[in-house]
Amino acid sequence: MIAIHGMSSADTAALTRRVTLMSVATAAILVSIKMAAWLASGSTALLASMADSGLDLVASLVTFFAVRYAAEPPDAEHRFGHGKAEAFASLVQGGLVFASAALIAREAVGDFLAPHPLRQEGWAVAVMAVSTVLTVMLLRAQTLVLRQTSSVAVSGDRAHYASDLASNIIALIGIAASAWLGVNGLDAAAAMVVAALLLWGAVGVFREASSQLMDQELSDEARAKIVALTVADGRLANVHQLRTRASGPYIHMQMHVDLDPDITLEAAHQAIVAAETRILKAFPAADILIHADPHGRAEPHGGAFAETAHSQ
């Protein structure tokens, strides 16, 4: 989760803890009521939705613990913190979504080839309606948290429940149509649509998690803001070799800047500390490293990612 909204890492951690607890509770309720309705009705679409909610419960538990571990401060073995735990949680979520889609598709194909009449359709329809309402409430809470934290783990969890909402609606339509029209194949067809939606959602979860695991740069807007804050007082200029990456609740950034070569070391230090203070007001959970170069006199730097030109 990237704290880019003026919130500290402690504030964002508190928000994600609350919403992940809500996610676990919602998933547990959905699994329980869907299992009861499936046993009563024998609906394949309801079985598909129940399997989806079951894996959502597992994924929510993974997220529940991942966001707490990701918020832990750096230690001797993890000097950059534990933020990547969120991205790993998202990968687990994506894998569970794929497994859910495969299970649903297998059951749906079998039922489509050998359809059977539903039982207790009224209970099944009522349960899916309640599930839809609960899922909408959870999605709204997750959306509000994401606007403030950009947590990749909560984003992955939200993708699950967005698919779950679609599966609830599709299952509701399939069950109602099968019951009222007497066409049993509609129930299985609805389950197939749910499986397709889950696969699509899993691709999005994998893509977002891989971006963070591969240390993708922050957005151009965020990078431009960092540069503007760095050079705001005029003592620092020509920001170059700017590198940024997100890691759970933290942002790591490093850069080179030019300073007047004739100022004292103490004055240079004061200018850099002032720049860090400005950046931290906008990015409270940032880990900042600024390297000072004497303007016009700096020698090229070596290393695996050696400086090639004074550019951002």
C-alpha atoms as a printed R data frame, in Angstrom:
    type eleno elety resid chain resno       x       y       z
1   ATOM     1    CA   MET     A     1   0.000   0.000   0.000
2   ATOM     2    CA   ILE     A     2   1.500   3.293  -1.074
3   ATOM     3    CA   ALA     A     3   0.997   6.204   1.284
4   ATOM     4    CA   ILE     A     4   0.689   9.067  -1.189
5   ATOM     5    CA   HIS     A     5  -2.298  10.804   0.366
6   ATOM     6    CA   GLY     A     6  -0.633  12.508   3.322
7   ATOM     7    CA   MET     A     7  -1.196   9.515   5.599
8   ATOM     8    CA   SER     A     8   1.470   7.811   7.662
9   ATOM     9    CA   SER     A     9   2.239   4.127   7.297
10  ATOM    10    CA   ALA     A    10   0.591   3.568  10.705
11  ATOM    11    CA   ASP     A    11  -2.645   5.172   9.473
12  ATOM    12    CA   THR     A    12  -2.714   3.135   6.267
13  ATOM    13    CA   ALA     A    13  -1.911  -0.054   8.190
14  ATOM    14    CA   ALA     A    14  -4.856   0.577  10.521
15  ATOM    15    CA   LEU     A    15  -7.207   1.052   7.565
16  ATOM    16    CA   THR     A    16  -6.078  -2.125   5.832
17  ATOM    17    CA   ARG     A    17  -6.311  -4.139   9.051
18  ATOM    18    CA   ARG     A    18  -9.935  -3.134   9.506
19  ATOM    19    CA   VAL     A    19 -10.988  -3.776   5.918
20  ATOM    20    CA   THR     A    20  -9.231  -7.164   5.772
21  ATOM    21    CA   LEU     A    21 -11.000  -8.240   8.976
22  ATOM    22    CA   MET     A    22 -14.285  -7.191   7.375
23  ATOM    23    CA   SER     A    23 -13.331  -9.221   4.290
24  ATOM    24    CA   VAL     A    24 -12.706 -12.387   6.317
25  ATOM    25    CA   ALA     A    25 -16.003 -12.020   8.192
26  ATOM    26    CA   THR     A    26 -17.964 -11.437   4.994
27  ATOM    27    CA   ALA     A    27 -16.406 -14.455   3.256
28  ATOM    28    CA   ALA     A    28 -17.176 -16.717   6.229
29  ATOM    29    CA   ILE     A    29 -20.833 -15.655   6.204
30  ATOM    30    CA   LEU     A    30 -21.133 -16.109   2.435
31  ATOM    31    CA   VAL     A    31 -19.631 -19.609   2.496
32  ATOM    32    CA   SER     A    32 -21.956 -20.698   5.293
33  ATOM    33    CA   ILE     A    33 -25.214 -19.508   3.753
34  ATOM    34    CA   LYS     A    34 -24.296 -20.640   0.237
35  ATOM    35    CA   MET     A    35 -23.374 -24.113   1.432
36  ATOM    36    CA   ALA     A    36 -26.727 -24.470   3.180
37  ATOM    37    CA   ALA     A    37 -28.599 -23.271   0.092
38  ATOM    38    CA   TRP     A    38 -26.572 -25.518  -2.250
39  ATOM    39    CA   LEU     A    39 -27.286 -28.606  -0.129
40  ATOM    40    CA   ALA     A    40 -30.972 -27.727  -0.255
41  ATOM    41    CA   SER     A    41 -31.211 -26.854  -3.968
42  ATOM    42    CA   GLY     A    42 -28.487 -28.832  -5.783
43  ATOM    43    CA   SER     A    43 -27.799 -25.795  -8.003
44  ATOM    44    CA   THR     A    44 -24.531 -25.946  -9.948
45  ATOM    45    CA   ALA     A    45 -24.464 -22.161 -10.243
46  ATOM    46    CA   LEU     A    46 -24.808 -21.933  -6.476
47  ATOM    47    CA   LEU     A    47 -22.044 -24.522  -6.052
48  ATOM    48    CA   ALA     A    48 -19.854 -22.394  -8.327
49  ATOM    49    CA   SER     A    49 -20.585 -19.292  -6.290
50  ATOM    50    CA   MET     A    50 -19.962 -21.181  -3.035
51  ATOM    51    CA   ALA     A    51 -16.604 -22.466  -4.301
52  ATOM    52    CA   ASP     A    52 -15.694 -18.925  -5.313
53  ATOM    53    CA   SER     A    53 -16.596 -17.640  -1.841
54  ATOM    54    CA   GLY     A    54 -14.669 -20.494  -0.220
55  ATOM    55    CA   LEU     A    55 -11.489 -19.559  -2.008
56  ATOM    56    CA   ASP     A    56 -12.252 -15.910  -1.284
57  ATOM    57    CA   LEU     A    57 -12.212 -16.845   2.403
58  ATOM    58    CA   VAL     A    58  -8.778 -18.452   2.042
59  ATOM    59    CA   ALA     A    59  -7.520 -15.461   0.054
60  ATOM    60    CA   SER     A    60  -8.954 -13.028   2.604
61  ATOM    61    CA   LEU     A    61  -7.134 -14.852   5.399
62  ATOM    62    CA   VAL     A    62  -3.883 -14.658   3.419
63  ATOM    63    CA   THR     A    63  -4.438 -10.922   2.913
64  ATOM    64    CA   PHE     A    64  -5.400 -10.488   6.574
65  ATOM    65    CA   PHE     A    65  -2.015 -11.747   7.727
66  ATOM    66    CA   ALA     A    66  -0.010 -10.317   4.803
67  ATOM    67    CA   VAL     A    67  -0.948  -6.680   5.394
68  ATOM    68    CA   ARG     A    68   0.003  -7.016   9.045
69  ATOM    69    CA   TYR     A    69   3.370  -8.551   8.213
70  ATOM    70    CA   ALA     A    70   3.986  -5.975   5.464
71  ATOM    71    CA   ALA     A    71   3.508  -3.132   7.951
72  ATOM    72    CA   GLU     A    72   6.222  -4.470  10.279
73  ATOM    73    CA   PRO     A    73   9.226  -2.128  10.498
74  ATOM    74    CA   PRO     A    74  12.567  -3.104   8.931
75  ATOM    75    CA   ASP     A    75  14.748  -5.522  10.879
76  ATOM    76    CA   ALA     A    76  18.327  -6.785  10.652
77  ATOM    77    CA   GLU     A    77  17.437  -9.325   7.946
78  ATOM    78    CA   HIS     A    78  15.023  -7.141   5.953
79  ATOM    79    CA   ARG     A    79  16.500  -3.655   5.866
80  ATOM    80    CA   PHE     A    80  13.991  -2.517   3.243
81  ATOM    81    CA   GLY     A    81  11.034  -3.687   5.328
82  ATOM    82    CA   HIS     A    82   8.499  -6.444   4.659
83  ATOM    83    CA   GLY     A    83   6.229  -4.659   2.206
84  ATOM    84    CA   LYS     A    84   6.607  -7.211  -0.592
85  ATOM    85    CA   ALA     A    85   4.474  -9.584   1.515
86  ATOM    86    CA   GLU     A    86   1.452  -7.802   0.038
87  ATOM    87    CA   ALA     A    87   2.507  -8.647  -3.509
88  ATOM    88    CA   PHE     A    88   3.122 -12.288  -2.580
89  ATOM    89    CA   ALA     A    89  -0.359 -12.385  -1.041
90  ATOM    90    CA   SER     A    90  -1.774 -11.131  -4.334
91  ATOM    91    CA   LEU     A    91  -0.021 -13.942  -6.200
92  ATOM    92    CA   VAL     A    92  -1.619 -16.468  -3.844
93  ATOM    93    CA   GLN     A    93  -4.978 -14.809  -4.463
94  ATOM    94    CA   GLY     A    94  -4.515 -15.055  -8.218
95  ATOM    95    CA   GLY     A    95  -3.654 -18.742  -7.982
96  ATOM    96    CA   LEU     A    96  -6.742 -19.428  -5.879
97  ATOM    97    CA   VAL     A    97  -8.918 -17.609  -8.398
98  ATOM    98    CA   PHE     A    98  -7.559 -19.813 -11.205
99  ATOM    99    CA   ALA     A    99  -8.245 -22.920  -9.099
100 ATOM   100    CA   SER     A   100 -11.767 -21.709  -8.401
101 ATOM   101    CA   ALA     A   101 -12.425 -21.101 -12.098
102 ATOM   102    CA   ALA     A   102 -11.201 -24.610 -13.009
103 ATOM   103    CA   LEU     A   103 -13.417 -26.242 -10.384
104 ATOM   104    CA   ILE     A   104 -16.447 -24.260 -11.453
105 ATOM   105    CA   ALA     A   105 -15.910 -24.970 -15.162
106 ATOM   106    CA   ARG     A   106 -15.542 -28.720 -14.493
107 ATOM   107    CA   GLU     A   107 -18.787 -28.874 -12.527
108 ATOM   108    CA   ALA     A   108 -20.633 -26.689 -15.012
109 ATOM   109    CA   VAL     A   109 -19.622 -28.790 -18.032
110 ATOM   110    CA   GLY     A   110 -20.768 -31.971 -16.291
111 ATOM   111    CA   ASP     A   111 -24.084 -30.422 -15.320
112 ATOM   112    CA   PHE     A   112 -24.564 -28.896 -18.764
113 ATOM   113    CA   LEU     A   113 -24.158 -32.329 -20.370
114 ATOM   114    CA   ALA     A   114 -26.442 -33.978 -17.828
115 ATOM   115    CA   PRO     A   115 -28.767 -31.261 -16.439
116 ATOM   116    CA   HIS     A   116 -30.901 -31.934 -13.397
117 ATOM   117    CA   PRO     A   117 -33.914 -30.118 -11.940
118 ATOM   118    CA   LEU     A   118 -33.348 -27.741  -9.020
119 ATOM   119    CA   ARG     A   119 -34.813 -28.062  -5.532
120 ATOM   120    CA   GLN     A   120 -35.813 -25.333  -3.083
121 ATOM   121    CA   GLU     A   121 -35.235 -22.635  -5.703
122 ATOM   122    CA   GLY     A   122 -36.712 -19.960  -3.437
123 ATOM   123    CA   TRP     A   123 -34.046 -20.495  -0.798
124 ATOM   124    CA   ALA     A   124 -31.307 -20.429  -3.410
125 ATOM   125    CA   VAL     A   125 -32.587 -17.144  -4.886
126 ATOM   126    CA   ALA     A   126 -32.875 -15.567  -1.409
127 ATOM   127    CA   VAL     A   127 -29.350 -16.584  -0.440
128 ATOM   128    CA   MET     A   128 -27.876 -15.171  -3.635
129 ATOM   129    CA   ALA     A   129 -29.739 -11.901  -3.072
130 ATOM   130    CA   VAL     A   130 -28.341 -11.614   0.469
131 ATOM   131    CA   SER     A   131 -24.858 -12.507  -0.815
132 ATOM   132    CA   THR     A   132 -25.069  -9.765  -3.412
133 ATOM   133    CA   VAL     A   133 -25.957  -7.137  -0.795
134 ATOM   134    CA   LEU     A   134 -23.127  -8.196   1.547
135 ATOM   135    CA   THR     A   135 -20.610  -8.209  -1.302
136 ATOM   136    CA   VAL     A   136 -21.629  -4.712  -2.415
137 ATOM   137    CA   MET     A   137 -21.112  -3.420   1.139
138 ATOM   138    CA   LEU     A   138 -17.641  -4.964   1.332
139 ATOM   139    CA   LEU     A   139 -16.629  -3.652  -2.107
140 ATOM   140    CA   ARG     A   140 -17.650  -0.146  -1.086
141 ATOM   141    CA   ALA     A   141 -15.487  -0.339   2.058
142 ATOM   142    CA   GLN     A   142 -12.513  -1.714   0.078
143 ATOM   143    CA   THR     A   143 -12.861   1.012  -2.543
144 ATOM   144    CA   LEU     A   144 -12.746   3.726   0.128
145 ATOM   145    CA   VAL     A   145  -9.590   2.207   1.625
146 ATOM   146    CA   LEU     A   146  -7.911   1.891  -1.784
147 ATOM   147    CA   ARG     A   147  -8.472   5.584  -2.450
148 ATOM   148    CA   GLN     A   148  -6.336   6.297   0.605
149 ATOM   149    CA   THR     A   149  -3.713   3.525   0.591
150 ATOM   150    CA   SER     A   150  -3.382   1.926  -2.888
151 ATOM   151    CA   SER     A   151  -2.708  -1.414  -1.136
152 ATOM   152    CA   VAL     A   152  -1.902  -4.082  -3.732
153 ATOM   153    CA   ALA     A   153  -3.118  -6.829  -1.363
154 ATOM   154    CA   VAL     A   154  -6.458  -5.132  -0.728
155 ATOM   155    CA   SER     A   155  -6.704  -4.436  -4.454
156 ATOM   156    CA   GLY     A   156  -6.272  -8.153  -5.159
157 ATOM   157    CA   ASP     A   157  -8.850  -9.009  -2.509
158 ATOM   158    CA   ARG     A   158 -11.241  -6.485  -4.020
159 ATOM   159    CA   ALA     A   159 -10.783  -8.100  -7.446
160 ATOM   160    CA   HIS     A   160 -11.943 -11.374  -5.878
161 ATOM   161    CA   TYR     A   161 -15.070  -9.822  -4.497
162 ATOM   162    CA   ALA     A   162 -15.800  -7.914  -7.694
163 ATOM   163    CA   SER     A   163 -15.804 -11.294  -9.451
164 ATOM   164    CA   ASP     A   164 -17.846 -12.676  -6.586
165 ATOM   165    CA   LEU     A   165 -20.421  -9.923  -7.092
166 ATOM   166    CA   ALA     A   166 -20.646 -10.762 -10.782
167 ATOM   167    CA   SER     A   167 -20.938 -14.479  -9.974
168 ATOM   168    CA   ASN     A   168 -23.693 -13.770  -7.443
169 ATOM   169    CA   ILE     A   169 -25.712 -11.819  -9.990
170 ATOM   170    CA   ILE     A   170 -25.136 -14.369 -12.767
171 ATOM   171    CA   ALA     A   171 -25.945 -17.286 -10.465
172 ATOM   172    CA   LEU     A   172 -29.069 -15.484  -9.287
173 ATOM   173    CA   ILE     A   173 -30.217 -15.005 -12.881
174 ATOM   174    CA   GLY     A   174 -29.357 -18.595 -13.818
175 ATOM   175    CA   ILE     A   175 -31.139 -20.101 -10.833
176 ATOM   176    CA   ALA     A   176 -34.224 -17.933 -11.276
177 ATOM   177    CA   ALA     A   177 -34.374 -18.624 -15.024
178 ATOM   178    CA   SER     A   178 -33.978 -22.375 -14.532
179 ATOM   179    CA   ALA     A   179 -36.697 -22.389 -11.877
180 ATOM   180    CA   TRP     A   180 -39.201 -20.176 -13.636
181 ATOM   181    CA   LEU     A   181 -38.598 -21.264 -17.221
182 ATOM   182    CA   GLY     A   182 -37.888 -24.888 -16.464
183 ATOM   183    CA   VAL     A   183 -34.665 -24.856 -18.529
184 ATOM   184    CA   ASN     A   184 -32.041 -26.596 -16.392
185 ATOM   185    CA   GLY     A   185 -29.148 -25.827 -18.743
186 ATOM   186    CA   LEU     A   186 -29.337 -22.116 -17.876
187 ATOM   187    CA   ASP     A   187 -28.050 -22.867 -14.386
188 ATOM   188    CA   ALA     A   188 -24.919 -24.566 -15.781
189 ATOM   189    CA   ALA     A   189 -24.455 -21.834 -18.400
190 ATOM   190    CA   ALA     A   190 -24.444 -19.244 -15.630
191 ATOM   191    CA   ALA     A   191 -21.699 -21.197 -13.854
192 ATOM   192    CA   MET     A   192 -19.580 -21.180 -17.027
193 ATOM   193    CA   VAL     A   193 -19.877 -17.398 -17.265
194 ATOM   194    CA   VAL     A   194 -18.751 -17.134 -13.631
195 ATOM   195    CA   ALA     A   195 -15.664 -19.243 -14.413
196 ATOM   196    CA   ALA     A   196 -14.759 -16.973 -17.346
197 ATOM   197    CA   LEU     A   197 -15.073 -13.862 -15.163
198 ATOM   198    CA   LEU     A   198 -12.836 -15.396 -12.526
199 ATOM   199    CA   LEU     A   199 -10.114 -16.120 -15.080
200 ATOM   200    CA   TRP     A   200 -10.234 -12.532 -16.291
201 ATOM   201    CA   GLY     A   201  -9.994 -11.228 -12.727
202 ATOM   202    CA   ALA     A   202  -7.022 -13.485 -11.956
203 ATOM   203    CA   VAL     A   203  -5.057 -12.020 -14.865
204 ATOM   204    CA   GLY     A   204  -5.515  -8.533 -13.416
205 ATOM   205    CA   VAL     A   205  -4.390  -9.656  -9.965
206 ATOM   206    CA   PHE     A   206  -1.225 -11.272 -11.373
207 ATOM   207    CA   ARG     A   207  -0.432  -8.173 -13.405
208 ATOM   208    CA   GLU     A   208  -0.680  -5.819 -10.438
209 ATOM   209    CA   ALA     A   209   1.336  -8.065  -8.132
210 ATOM   210    CA   SER     A   210   4.084  -8.573 -10.713
211 ATOM   211    CA   SER     A   211   4.454  -4.803 -11.161
212 ATOM   212    CA   GLN     A   212   5.393  -4.418  -7.506
213 ATOM   213    CA   LEU     A   213   7.569  -7.536  -7.358
214 ATOM   214    CA   MET     A   214   9.495  -6.294 -10.409
215 ATOM   215    CA   ASP     A   215  10.037  -2.886  -8.758
216 ATOM   216    CA   GLN     A   216   8.094  -0.917 -11.317
217 ATOM   217    CA   GLU     A   217   8.610   2.840 -11.074
218 ATOM   218    CA   LEU     A   218   5.981   5.074  -9.532
219 ATOM   219    CA   SER     A   219   3.718   6.994 -11.894
220 ATOM   220    CA   ASP     A   220   5.085   9.897 -13.917
221 ATOM   221    CA   GLU     A   221   2.923  12.218 -11.829
222 ATOM   222    CA   ALA     A   222   4.432  10.964  -8.563
223 ATOM   223    CA   ARG     A   223   7.984  11.189  -9.928
224 ATOM   224    CA   ALA     A   224   7.400  14.744 -11.153
225 ATOM   225    CA   LYS     A   225   6.115  15.696  -7.708
226 ATOM   226    CA   ILE     A   226   9.225  14.240  -6.061
227 ATOM   227    CA   VAL     A   227  11.479  16.259  -8.371
228 ATOM   228    CA   ALA     A   228   9.513  19.474  -7.768
229 ATOM   229    CA   LEU     A   229   9.678  19.060  -3.998
230 ATOM   230    CA   THR     A   230  13.389  18.294  -4.091
231 ATOM   231    CA   VAL     A   231  14.369  21.479  -5.948
232 ATOM   232    CA   ALA     A   232  11.726  23.726  -4.359
233 ATOM   233    CA   ASP     A   233  14.129  25.959  -2.364
234 ATOM   234    CA   GLY     A   234  16.734  26.425  -5.122
235 ATOM   235    CA   ARG     A   235  19.743  25.001  -3.293
236 ATOM   236    CA   LEU     A   236  19.328  21.608  -4.962
237 ATOM   237    CA   ALA     A   237  19.133  21.351  -8.745
238 ATOM   238    CA   ASN     A   238  19.283  18.921 -11.662
239 ATOM   239    CA   VAL     A   239  17.705  15.864 -10.072
240 ATOM   240    CA   HIS     A   240  18.989  12.796 -11.924
241 ATOM   241    CA   GLN     A   241  19.278   9.039 -11.461
242 ATOM   242    CA   LEU     A   242  15.899   9.140  -9.721
243 ATOM   243    CA   ARG     A   243  14.782   5.600  -8.880
244 ATOM   244    CA   THR     A   244  11.533   4.759  -7.116
245 ATOM   245    CA   ARG     A   245   9.684   1.608  -6.158
246 ATOM   246    CA   ALA     A   246   6.764   0.610  -3.978
247 ATOM   247    CA   SER     A   247   6.944  -2.066  -1.305
248 ATOM   248    CA   GLY     A   248   3.720  -2.555   0.603
249 ATOM   249    CA   PRO     A   249   3.184   0.472   2.849
250 ATOM   250    CA   TYR     A   250   6.526   2.020   1.907
251 ATOM   251    CA   ILE     A   251   8.034   3.895  -1.016
252 ATOM   252    CA   HIS     A   252  11.769   3.704  -1.606
253 ATOM   253    CA   MET     A   253  13.356   6.530  -3.574
254 ATOM   254    CA   GLN     A   254  16.924   7.483  -4.346
255 ATOM   255    CA   MET     A   255  18.354  10.239  -6.487
256 ATOM   256    CA   HIS     A   256  21.383  12.369  -7.288
257 ATOM   257    CA   VAL     A   257  21.221  16.169  -7.079
258 ATOM   258    CA   ASP     A   258  23.601  19.010  -7.906
259 ATOM   259    CA   LEU     A   259  24.696  21.510  -5.253
260 ATOM   260    CA   ASP     A   260  27.023  24.509  -5.286
261 ATOM   261    CA   PRO     A   261  30.508  22.953  -4.969
262 ATOM   262    CA   ASP     A   262  31.722  25.838  -2.802
263 ATOM   263    CA   ILE     A   263  29.241  25.448   0.091
264 ATOM   264    CA   THR     A   264  30.265  23.651   3.268
265 ATOM   265    CA   LEU     A   265  29.425  20.022   3.995
266 ATOM   266    CA   GLU     A   266  27.165  21.212   6.812
267 ATOM   267    CA   ALA     A   267  25.248  23.525   4.479
268 ATOM   268    CA   ALA     A   268  24.862  20.738   1.922
269 ATOM   269    CA   HIS     A   269  23.554  18.436   4.641
270 ATOM   270    CA   GLN     A   270  21.017  21.045   5.765
271 ATOM   271    CA   ALA     A   271  19.779  21.524   2.202
272 ATOM   272    CA   ILE     A   272  19.312  17.770   1.722
273 ATOM   273    CA   VAL     A   273  17.512  17.350   5.068
274 ATOM   274    CA   ALA     A   274  15.184  20.211   4.141
275 ATOM   275    CA   ALA     A   275  14.383  18.498   0.822
276 ATOM   276    CA   GLU     A   276  13.698  15.212   2.619
277 ATOM   277    CA   THR     A   277  11.323  16.999   4.989
278 ATOM   278    CA   ARG     A   278   9.373  18.454   2.068
279 ATOM   279    CA   ILE     A   279   9.115  15.052   0.380
280 ATOM   280    CA   LEU     A   280   7.991  13.329   3.590
281 ATOM   281    CA   LYS     A   281   5.049  15.722   3.943
282 ATOM   282    CA   ALA     A   282   3.697  14.422   0.627
283 ATOM   283    CA   PHE     A   283   4.979  10.838   0.988
284 ATOM   284    CA   PRO     A   284   4.911  10.115   4.747
285 ATOM   285    CA   ALA     A   285   6.020   6.484   4.364
286 ATOM   286    CA   ALA     A   286   8.973   7.239   2.096
287 ATOM   287    CA   ASP     A   287  12.506   5.898   2.532
288 ATOM   288    CA   ILE     A   288  14.703   8.581   0.931
289 ATOM   289    CA   LEU     A   289  18.326   8.547  -0.153
290 ATOM   290    CA   ILE     A   290  19.756  11.700  -1.764
291 ATOM   291    CA   HIS     A   291  23.304  11.743  -3.102
292 ATOM   292    CA   ALA     A   292  24.897  15.182  -3.505
293 ATOM   293    CA   ASP     A   293  27.060  15.988  -6.567
294 ATOM   294    CA   PRO     A   294  29.174  19.154  -6.858
295 ATOM   295    CA   HIS     A   295  27.675  21.028  -9.790
296 ATOM   296    CA   GLY     A   296  29.986  20.891 -12.800
297 ATOM   297    CA   ARG     A   297  32.685  18.919 -11.002
298 ATOM   298    CA   ALA     A   298  31.093  15.493 -10.425
299 ATOM   299    CA   GLU     A   299  32.874  12.428 -11.677
300 ATOM   300    CA   PRO     A   300  30.762   9.640 -13.277
301 ATOM   301    CA   HIS     A   301  29.644   6.984 -10.830
302 ATOM   302    CA   GLY     A   302  30.266   3.280 -11.332
303 ATOM   303    CA   GLY     A   303  28.327   0.260 -10.194
304 ATOM   304    CA   ALA     A   304  25.820  -2.127 -11.731
305 ATOM   305    CA   PHE     A   305  23.501   0.747 -12.655
306 ATOM   306    CA   ALA     A   306  26.143   3.306 -13.485
307 ATOM   307    CA   GLU     A   307  25.127   6.859 -14.293
308 ATOM   308    CA   THR     A   308  25.232   7.535 -18.025
309 ATOM   309    CA   ALA     A   309  23.778  11.015 -18.269
310 ATOM   310    CA   HIS     A   310  22.280  13.692 -16.050
311 ATOM   311    CA   SER     A   311  18.684  12.799 -16.679
312 ATOM   312    CA   GLN     A   312  15.722  11.632 -14.672
